[in-house]
Structure formats: structure tokens, C-alpha cells
Amino acid sequence: MDDLKRTIYMRALDLVNKPEKPYVCVALTTAFEEIIGYQPSCEELQEYFPEFHDLIDYKTWVKWENCDTISARSWDNYVNYRGWWTHFWQEPRIRILNCILNTY
């Protein structure tokens, strides 16, 4: 992974660690725009971050807030973006970015 891409991933990780808990795609888009200077299209994000997009399993993983139960819901329509994890579940977002940063 080149230094520029690593910098963008690191900034995305910083954003995901904030109380707003943005989705990873939103954090990558924001980081890209801050560092590169323009907002990338979805196609550009897929091209520039294939190691992230190759992990898509077309499911939303749901952790119920008051218990330890986790379930998966398949995406019915792949055209419309679906989050990989429910909006409040921050830990997997942090883990996936750390995994990418430590693997590539």
C-alpha cells in the first residue's frame, strides 16, 4: 500500500473513531476529499480501495443493542448501498480498517 492510500485509510480510521460513527464508505470519501481535494465517485472509490470493496459480502450484520445476538440480513438490492454493520456498531468498522492497514 502506498503512503497516500495509507494516509487516507488512517484518516478514515480517525473519523470512524469519532462519536458520529460514520460508515466506512463515508469515512473513506471524507478522508479522500480532505487529502486529495475532491469528492470521489463510487466507481473511483472502488478503483482506489479494491482491498476494501473486495470484502463486501452483501449482508448487513446486526448486533442487537441489549444483547449479544448477531444476525445477518442479505441485501435485496445491490444497487442501493447498504451498510455492512448497523449504524451504532462502531467496533467492526474500526476492526476492518485496522485489518486492511495491517494486511496491505
Secondary structure, DSSP 4 states (H G I P E B T S, - for coil): --HHHHHHHHHHHHHHTSTT---HHHHHHHHHHHHHSSPPPHHHHHHH-HHHHTT--SEEEEE-TTSS-EEEEE-S-TTS---SB-TT--HHHHHHHHHHHHH-
